[in-house]
Amino acid sequence: MKAWLAALLVAPLLLDPIPGPGENTTQEKEQTGNTVGWRGKHTSIRVSGDVGGSGDGYRIPQPCWYEPGPTPEEMLRQRGEGRDAANRARIDEESHQAFIQQFKDKLGQDGRWWLPALNEADPNGVACWTDLEQFIFVPTGTTPPAGLTIEQLAQIARAALTVPEPAVKLNPDAKSYVNLPTWVWLEGVGEPRRTVTAELPGVMSVTLVATLENIEIDPGTTGERAEVTESGCGAAGRPYTKGGEFSCGVRYLRSSIDQPREKYTLTVTTVWPVDIQAQGGVVPFQFDPVELETTRDVPVGEIQSNVTPPSGQNGG
């Protein structure tokens, strides 16, 4: 499987312009964020978008596929010329002629040769890819079995989508107390809108837009030990204000003294619904929201009160 276009794409950076199909080149870029959900190989797909943050582990259902590649004339030139072709001819001229005849037979026909590609970040990608043919000829206007579709392009964008990892802020900060409201909010969210575009140049394009909608608070214990208030949380919680109304956070009802490490583990989940904007086709489904969890330890104590008995009742 030589002389393919080999482009290593790591979302969500936009690569330099990719050479024509089938040219023997390799491009590679590294993501500056923390996770890589998509890394394509032997592909013309470009992935671009917001950089940084984390993905939620989404995996592309089908980690390999065919993509439209060279025209009949381009394919014959690529496979019939150059060092590889000369080596094949030197070893076995008859076999070499039989090999390139299949490309000559398609000259003048309306269609393209489609080549296999894969998501290299998926542990099943290589095994899937090796089960595909080295190349197949496909008439114009048709898509072969396992050929790239607009749905699959959307899934590639979804695997590349990352969202910020904010910090959980509390008030009280270092330690809370039984029955005392603990305010919860997030810092470091930045722009509450993230986009990723996956494009097969000149063929189709999909853009995903994830927008931070709300947060969900898990106090790290049961309802008998904690009450959660989320009515005023909005997209990123509610920072503490002196004299303000408590509407986003937790009121712990029991001390954490009997918990592992004598602390509760509070979890805040950011919820990012995903909107799909497609060119070149209709995507007949919606993705689940991106949900990213951030945890914070919360030690909870009891306020001790000293009671002084009335005069004459000191037990003396």
Buried (B, 14 or more C-beta within 10 A) or exposed (E): EEBBBBBBBBBBBBBEEBEEBBBBEEBEBEBEBEBBBBBBBBBBBBBBBBBBBBBBEBBBEBBBBBBBBBBBEBBBBBBBEEEBBEEBBEEEEEEBEEBBEBBEEBEEEEBBBBBBBBBBBBEBBBEBBEEBEEBBBBEEEEEBEBBBBBBBBBBBBBBBBBBBBBEBBBBBEEBBBBEBBBBBBBEEBBEBEBBBBBBBEEBBBBBBBBBBEBBBBBBBBEEEBBBBBBEEBBBBBBBBEEEEEBBBBBBBBBBBEEBEEEBBBBBBBBBBBBEBEBEBBEBEEEBEBBEBEBEBBBBBBEEEEEEEEEEEEEEE
